[in-house]
Amino acid sequence: MEIVEDVVIVGAGIAGLTTSLGLHRLGIRSLVLESSGRLRTTGFAFTTWENAWKALDAIGIGESLRQHHSLMQSILVASTFLVKSTSEISFMGSEVRCLQRRLLLETLANEVPSGTIRFSSKVVSIEESGFFKRVHLADGTILKTKVLIGCDGVNSVVAKWLGFEKPVFAGRSAIRGFANIEGGHGFGLKFRQFVGKGIRSGLLPCDDEIVYWFMTWTPASKEEELEEDPVKLKQFAMSKLKDTPDEMKSVIEKTLLDGIVSSPLRYRRPWELLWGNISKGNVCLAGDALHPMTPDLGQGGCSAMEDGVVLARCLAEALLKVPRGEIKEKIDEEEEYKRIEMGLKKFAQERRWRSIDLITTAYMVGFIQQHNGKIINFFRDKFLSRFLSGILLRKASYDSGNLI
């Protein structure tokens, strides 16, 4: 069975649904393919900086999400080597919140038209078909589309088709979790981060009762078996974070076993984006399929929303702009293909250096914050912490523009 679609988006994650909703706001229908049977909310929550909220406002869902997530006041960076805080940077004048991934994805999914998301739809191959692409699904369905957008994460089938290598292991792993503390956690509205002794950790209140926490470390090979066992993960996190303040350990203790996950950290080598094809013809990438990065800037999900807004705008300009003197219904396929190609090239040009910058900076920040060498520890804790904290705000100054 072959189905014809104008725009097919692979992946119903943050980038895929933001792009789809952005296109919908501009009057363009898309079909979103999701390999799993439901929305995937792994990761629980993440920091959303100024740039993310501008993107959410651009697609019209910022205000509804603000009602469920508290505005953070500052970021406090402390060293496990020192008794006093290393630095505290105020968020005054900036919008920073801890956003629950489930609420974000559900809001995005509820705003796109019914039938936009096709679950249990795994892409197995892609082939050329004139000015179209033919997308083959595991259930035998074939989709013929004018535009193919890969938002299918670090193991992207679309990225592989475009010639990209798989993202590489950063040498670090992460444990993430959340705790629902009835009666209130009492931590205030500060983003707390602890660094030193080869460990980076932190906690972020999402609201008065829900706290998201994380930990990154450099694993030994024997620790890889922990990834599928939440009991061992919790015990392991407690042992690794024994030098952090009691408030950090208390949150982990109160985390239920279904509220904790672990994963290796992967990133795309920046030079791949310098020379590779972010777009090719009527195919392009966005989100983690484009720029997987370590979480040290808190920009993975935020930049995925940026991608969605910019891509929707660039693609709408291509699909909706009719050359002077022509009737829309009579535009031939070749002319439309060329306009789509130019629109995706425009997106790629705008996002290439932004992606390279974020990947590179995140990797370096993570290296400095988590490094266990005496010299780097000294300079980080005495001189660099305020500088590194400020980077988080500077990288969040990007404005993806308006859609509605």
C-alpha positions in Angstrom: 0.0 0.0 0.0 1.4 3.4 -1.0 0.2 6.6 0.6 1.1 10.1 -0.7 1.9 12.9 1.8 3.3 16.4 1.4 5.5 16.3 4.5 6.6 13.3 6.5 8.4 13.8 9.8 10.2 10.8 11.3 10.1 10.9 15.1 7.4 12.2 17.5 9.9 13.7 20.0 10.5 17.4 20.8 11.9 18.4 17.4 9.4 16.4 15.4 6.3 17.6 17.2 7.5 21.2 17.3 8.1 21.2 13.6 4.7 19.6 12.9 2.9 22.1 15.1 4.9 25.0 13.6 3.8 23.8 10.1 0.2 23.5 11.3 0.2 27.0 12.6 1.3 28.1 9.1 -1.4 26.1 7.3 0.7 23.0 6.3 -0.3 19.5 7.2 2.4 16.9 8.1 2.4 13.3 9.1 4.6 12.3 12.0 5.9 8.7 12.2 6.7 7.3 15.7 8.2 3.9 16.0 6.9 3.3 19.5 3.3 2.7 20.4 2.9 5.9 22.4 4.7 9.2 23.2 8.2 8.5 24.7 8.9 10.6 27.8 12.3 9.1 28.8 14.3 11.7 30.7 11.4 13.0 32.8 12.4 16.7 32.7 15.0 19.2 31.4 16.0 22.8 31.9 14.3 25.2 29.5 16.2 28.4 29.0 15.1 31.7 27.4 15.5 30.5 23.8 13.2 27.5 24.5 10.4 29.7 25.8 10.7 32.0 22.8 10.3 28.9 20.6 7.3 27.7 22.6 5.7 31.2 22.3 6.3 31.1 18.6 4.1 27.9 18.3 1.5 29.2 20.7 1.9 26.9 23.8 4.3 28.8 26.0 1.6 30.3 28.3 -0.2 27.0 29.0 3.1 25.3 30.0 4.2 28.2 32.2 1.2 27.5 34.5 2.7 24.2 35.5 6.4 25.1 35.9 8.0 27.5 38.3 10.3 30.3 37.3 13.8 29.6 38.5 15.6 32.4 40.4 19.3 31.5 40.0 21.9 28.8 39.4 24.1 27.8 42.3 27.3 25.9 41.4 29.1 24.2 44.3 32.2 22.1 44.5 32.4 18.9 46.4 35.9 20.0 47.4 34.8 23.2 49.0 32.5 24.0 51.9 31.0 27.2 50.5 29.3 27.7 47.2 31.6 28.4 44.3 29.3 30.8 42.6 25.7 31.9 42.2 24.3 33.5 39.0 20.9 35.3 39.1 18.4 34.5 36.4 16.9 38.0 36.9 15.7 39.2 33.5 15.8 35.6 32.0 13.2 32.9 31.9 14.5 29.6 33.1 12.2 26.7 34.2 12.4 23.0 34.7 10.0 21.5 32.2 8.4 18.1 32.5 9.0 16.2 29.2 5.6 14.4 29.5 3.6 17.6 29.7 5.6 19.2 26.8 5.0 16.3 24.5 1.4 15.9 25.5 0.7 19.6 24.9 2.4 19.4 21.5 0.5 16.3 20.5 -2.8 17.7 21.6 -2.3 20.9 19.5 -1.6 19.1 16.2 -4.7 17.9 14.2 -6.1 14.5 15.0 -4.3 11.8 12.9 -1.1 13.7 12.6 0.9 11.2 14.6 1.1 7.6 13.3 2.4 5.3 16.1 4.1 1.9 15.7 5.5 3.2 12.5 9.2 2.2 12.2 11.1 3.4 9.1 13.2 0.6 7.6 14.4 2.2 4.4 14.3 5.3 2.2 14.6 5.4 -1.6 14.5 8.0 -4.4 11.4 8.3 -6.5 11.8 11.3 -8.9 11.0 14.5 -7.0 9.7 12.4 -4.1 11.0 10.1 -1.4 9.5 6.7 -0.7 9.6 5.8 2.9 9.2 2.1 3.7 7.8 1.1 7.1 8.2 -2.2 9.0 4.5 -3.0 8.6 4.8 -2.9 4.8 3.3 0.6 4.3 5.1 2.8 1.7 4.8 6.6 2.0 5.5 8.8 -0.9 6.4 12.3 0.2 7.5 15.7 -1.1 9.5 16.5 2.1 11.2 14.1 4.5 12.4 15.4 7.9 14.5 13.2 10.2 13.8 13.9 13.9 14.4 10.3 14.9 17.1 10.8 17.5 20.7 9.6 18.0 20.1 6.4 16.0 18.5 8.3 13.1 17.7 6.3 10.0 17.4 9.6 8.0 20.8 10.7 9.2 22.3 7.5 8.1 20.7 7.9 4.7 22.3 11.4 4.4 25.7 9.9 5.1 26.3 10.7 8.8 28.1 8.4 11.1 26.4 7.3 14.4 27.0 9.7 17.3 30.1 8.7 19.3 30.3 7.9 23.0 31.5 10.9 25.0 33.2 8.7 27.6 30.5 9.6 30.2 27.2 8.3 31.3 24.2 9.9 33.0 21.6 8.9 35.6 18.4 10.9 35.6 15.4 10.8 37.9 12.6 12.7 39.5 11.0 12.6 42.9 7.5 13.7 43.8 7.7 15.0 47.4 4.3 15.3 48.9 3.8 18.4 51.0 6.6 20.3 49.2 10.3 19.9 48.9 11.2 23.3 50.4 14.2 23.8 48.2 13.1 27.2 46.8 13.6 28.1 43.1 17.3 27.6 42.7 19.0 25.3 40.1 21.7 23.5 42.2 24.7 22.0 40.6 27.6 20.1 42.2 30.9 19.4 40.5 34.1 17.6 41.5 35.8 14.2 42.0 34.9 13.1 38.5 31.1 13.6 39.1 28.7 16.3 37.9 25.2 16.4 39.5 22.3 18.7 40.2 18.7 19.1 41.1 16.0 21.4 39.7 12.5 22.0 41.1 9.8 21.8 38.5 7.1 23.0 40.9 6.5 22.9 44.6 6.6 19.1 44.9 8.4 17.7 41.8 12.2 17.7 41.7 14.3 16.6 38.7 17.8 15.4 39.4 20.8 14.2 37.3 24.3 12.8 37.7 27.0 12.3 35.1 30.2 10.3 35.6 32.9 8.4 33.7 32.0 4.7 33.9 34.2 1.7 34.2 33.2 -1.2 32.0 31.7 -3.2 34.9 29.2 -0.3 35.6 27.6 -0.8 32.2 25.4 -3.5 33.6 23.7 -1.0 35.9 21.8 0.6 33.0 18.8 -1.8 33.1 18.5 -2.2 36.9 16.9 0.7 38.8 17.7 -0.7 42.2 21.4 -0.8 41.4 21.2 2.6 39.7 19.8 4.1 42.9 22.4 2.5 45.1 25.1 3.5 42.7 24.0 7.1 42.6 23.9 7.3 46.4 27.4 5.9 46.7 28.8 8.3 44.0 27.1 11.4 45.5 28.0 10.8 49.2 30.0 14.0 49.2 27.1 16.2 48.0 24.8 18.1 50.4 22.1 16.2 52.2 19.3 17.8 50.1 20.7 16.1 47.0 20.9 12.7 48.7 17.4 13.2 50.1 15.9 13.6 46.7 17.5 10.5 45.4 16.3 8.5 48.4 12.8 9.6 47.7 12.9 8.7 44.0 10.7 5.7 43.1 12.3 2.9 41.1 10.2 3.8 38.0 11.5 7.3 38.2 15.1 6.6 37.4 17.0 5.8 34.2 20.5 5.7 32.9 22.1 6.2 29.5 25.5 6.7 27.9 26.2 10.2 26.6 26.7 10.6 22.9 27.5 13.5 20.6 28.1 14.2 17.0 31.6 15.2 16.1 31.3 18.9 15.1 33.3 18.6 12.0 30.7 16.2 10.6 28.2 19.1 10.6 30.8 21.3 9.0 31.2 19.0 5.9 28.1 16.8 6.1 24.7 17.2 4.5 22.2 18.6 7.0 19.9 18.8 4.0 20.0 17.1 0.6 17.3 17.8 -1.9 14.0 17.4 -0.1 15.4 15.7 3.0 16.8 17.3 6.2 17.6 16.6 9.9 16.5 18.3 13.1 16.9 17.8 16.8 19.0 15.0 18.2 19.2 13.4 14.7 21.1 16.6 13.7 23.1 17.7 16.8 23.2 15.1 19.6 25.2 16.7 22.4 26.2 16.2 26.0 23.7 17.7 28.5 26.2 20.2 30.1 24.6 23.3 28.6 21.0 22.1 29.0 20.4 22.9 25.4 19.5 19.5 23.8 15.7 19.9 24.1 15.9 23.7 23.8 17.8 23.7 20.5 15.4 21.0 19.2 12.6 23.5 19.7 14.6 26.2 17.9 15.1 23.7 15.0 11.3 23.1 14.8 10.4 26.8 14.6 13.1 27.7 12.1 12.4 24.6 9.9 8.7 25.3 9.9 9.3 28.9 8.8 11.8 27.9 6.1 9.7 25.1 4.7 6.5 27.2 4.7 8.2 29.8 2.7 9.0 27.2 0.1 5.7 25.4 0.0 3.4 28.4 0.2 5.2 30.9 -1.9 3.9 30.8 -5.5 6.0 32.3 -8.2 4.5 35.5 -9.7 2.1 34.9 -12.5 1.6 31.2 -11.8 -1.4 29.4 -10.4 -0.6 27.2 -7.4 -2.4 24.1 -8.9 -0.3 24.3 -12.1 3.2 24.5 -10.5 5.1 21.6 -11.8 6.9 19.1 -9.6 10.4 20.2 -10.6 9.7 23.8 -9.6 8.2 22.8 -6.3 11.1 20.5 -5.6 13.7 23.3 -6.2 11.8 25.6 -3.9 11.7 22.9 -1.2 15.4 22.3 -1.7 16.2 26.0 -1.3 14.0 26.2 1.8 15.8 23.3 3.5 19.2 24.7 2.5 18.2 28.0 4.2 17.4 26.0 7.3 20.7 24.2 7.2 22.7 27.4 6.8 21.0 28.9 9.8 21.4 25.9 12.0 24.8 24.6 11.0 27.0 26.9 13.1 24.5 27.1 15.9 24.7 23.3 16.2 28.5 23.2 16.0 28.8 25.9 18.7 26.4 24.1 21.1 28.0 20.6 20.6 31.5 21.9 21.1 30.8 24.2 24.1 28.7 21.5 25.9 31.5 19.0 25.5 34.1 21.4 26.8 32.0 22.6 29.8 31.3 18.9 30.7 35.0 18.1 30.5 36.0 21.0 32.8 33.2 20.5 35.3 33.6 16.7 35.6 37.4 16.5 35.3 39.2 15.0 38.3 42.7 16.5 37.8 44.1 18.6 40.5 45.1 21.5 38.3 41.8 21.8 36.5 39.9 21.3 39.8 41.8 24.3 41.3 41.2 26.6 38.4 37.6 25.5 38.0 36.7 26.0 41.6 38.6 29.2 42.2 38.3 31.0 38.9 36.2 29.3 36.2 32.9 28.5 37.9 31.3 31.9 37.5 32.5 32.1 33.9 31.1 28.6 33.2 27.8 29.5 34.8 27.6 32.6 32.6 28.0 30.5 29.5 24.7 28.8 30.2 22.9 32.1 29.9 24.8 33.4 26.9 24.1 30.2 24.9 20.4 30.7 25.7 20.2 34.1 24.1 19.2 32.7 20.6 15.8 33.9 19.2 14.4 31.5 16.6 11.8 34.2 15.5 8.0 34.3 15.3 5.5 32.1 13.6 2.1 33.3 14.8 
